């Protein structure tokens, strides 16, 4: 695994390094030892799989607050998504800034999202599957969310709206 820092403190792009031969390939998707050596939390409490039936499905921006705050390691198993992390840590020098990365089944990239940041993604293909490793259990009462189109963030989503959104994601407040 190759771990690369982004412009946001604590946010990393993780690139898998497949070993290939005539049989196919083998790659490590998760390595507690390598993540911890980079100073990242690797105490996985839950693993979640999301199937997005249609291109243009947008999930987010989500986070957990309080003791339920979680780190996430997010990768795409099939298809492609544009994955986004927004710094919503009050007092952070990069508060309100975001990073985005295209995660595909071909590139094997993952995004590491630390506690206090919001996460979301836009499906770029039909039938995309996204796998999340989280360091805390999901607690509905601890959920927080932010509008995907909040002008304070100015996220440059790679597909034009309208998007397929959950009712909850349509109703999050603007941060400002």
Residue, then its C-alpha position, 0 to 999 in steps of 0.5 A: x500500500x502506498x499512502x499519500x497525504x492530501x492538502x487536508x490534514x489527516x486525509x490520505x489517498x491510499x493506493x493499492x499495489x497489486x502483484x500480478x502474474x499469469x493467474x491474475x493479481x493479488x493486492x492488500x486492501x487493508x493493512x492495520x500495521x501499515x496504516x498505524x505506521x502512518x499514524x492512522x487509526x486502523x481499529x475497524x469496528x464496522x465494514x459497510x457496502x453500498x450499491x448505487x444502481x444509477x450513475x448520478x447517485x449522490x450520497x452525503x455529505x455525512x459524518x458522526x459527532x461526539x464519541x461516535x466520530x469515526x475515521x473511514x477508509x473508503x474504496x470502490x469495488x466496482x464501477x467508479x465514484x467521485x469521493x469527497x472529504x470536506x474539513x468541517x473541523x471548527x478551528x482547523x486551518x483548512x476548515x471548509x476546504x475539500x479534496x476529491x478523488x475518483x475511485x474506481x475498480x481499476x485504479x484501486x484507490x481509497x480515501x482515508x477520511x478522519x474524524x471531524x470531516x464530512x464524507x460523500x460521493x457521486x456515482x460516475x457509473x451505474x452499479x457502482x459498489x463502495x466499501x467503507x471500513x469505519x472505526x466506530x459503530x453507526x449511531x443514528x442519533x450521532x449523525x451529522x450532515x451537510x449539503x452537497x451543494x453548500x456554496x461555502x464548500x464549492x465542491x466541483x462535482x464532475x457530473x451536472x445536477x440533478x442528482x439522485x439523493x435520499x430525502x435526508x440528504x436533500x434536507x441538510x442545512x447549509x454550514x453558514 
